[in-house]
Amino acid sequence: MTRKLKLSKGQKERLSEIFGNVAVAWFSAGVITPLFIPLGTVDLTLALVISFTMTVSFTTLSLTLIEG
């Protein structure tokens, strides 16, 4: 049995802002930082793929909340 979470417009905007900030954090820590530290090719590729995926996921979640 699933319960649908009912949020007010203000709550959705706040959650959207938080998820947007998390997306920015993933981008800065996970995509930009590995470019400046020495990692092996496989490690760098894995870090970039995971970080980019998390950035896109949180950005999408943020935009979905704000449009709904």
C-alpha positions in Angstrom: 0.0 0.0 0.0 1.5 3.3 -1.1 0.7 6.7 0.4 1.0 9.7 -1.8 2.8 12.6 -0.1 0.8 15.8 -0.2 3.0 18.9 -0.2 2.1 22.5 -0.3 3.5 24.7 -3.1 6.0 26.3 -0.7 7.2 22.9 0.5 7.7 21.7 -3.1 9.6 24.9 -3.9 11.8 24.4 -0.9 12.5 20.7 -1.7 13.2 21.7 -5.3 15.7 24.2 -4.1 17.4 21.6 -1.9 17.6 19.1 -4.6 19.0 21.7 -7.0 21.7 22.5 -4.4 22.5 18.8 -4.1 22.8 18.6 -7.9 25.3 21.6 -7.8 27.3 19.9 -5.1 27.5 16.6 -7.1 28.6 18.6 -10.1 31.3 20.5 -8.3 32.6 17.7 -6.1 32.2 14.9 -8.6 32.7 16.3 -12.0 35.0 19.2 -11.6 37.2 18.0 -8.7 38.4 14.8 -10.3 39.8 16.8 -13.2 42.3 18.4 -10.9 43.5 15.4 -8.9 45.6 12.5 -10.3 43.4 9.5 -10.8 43.8 6.5 -13.0 41.8 6.5 -16.3 39.3 4.0 -15.0 38.9 5.8 -11.7 38.4 9.1 -13.4 35.9 7.7 -15.9 34.0 6.0 -13.2 33.9 9.1 -11.0 32.8 11.3 -13.8 30.0 8.9 -14.9 28.6 8.4 -11.4 28.8 12.1 -10.6 27.3 13.2 -13.9 24.5 10.6 -13.4 23.8 11.9 -9.9 23.8 15.5 -11.1 21.3 14.8 -13.8 19.1 12.8 -11.4 18.9 15.5 -8.8 18.4 18.2 -11.4 15.5 16.2 -12.9 14.0 15.6 -9.5 14.2 19.3 -8.7 12.6 20.3 -11.9 9.9 17.7 -11.6 9.0 19.0 -8.1 8.8 22.6 -9.2 6.6 21.9 -12.3 4.1 19.7 -10.5 
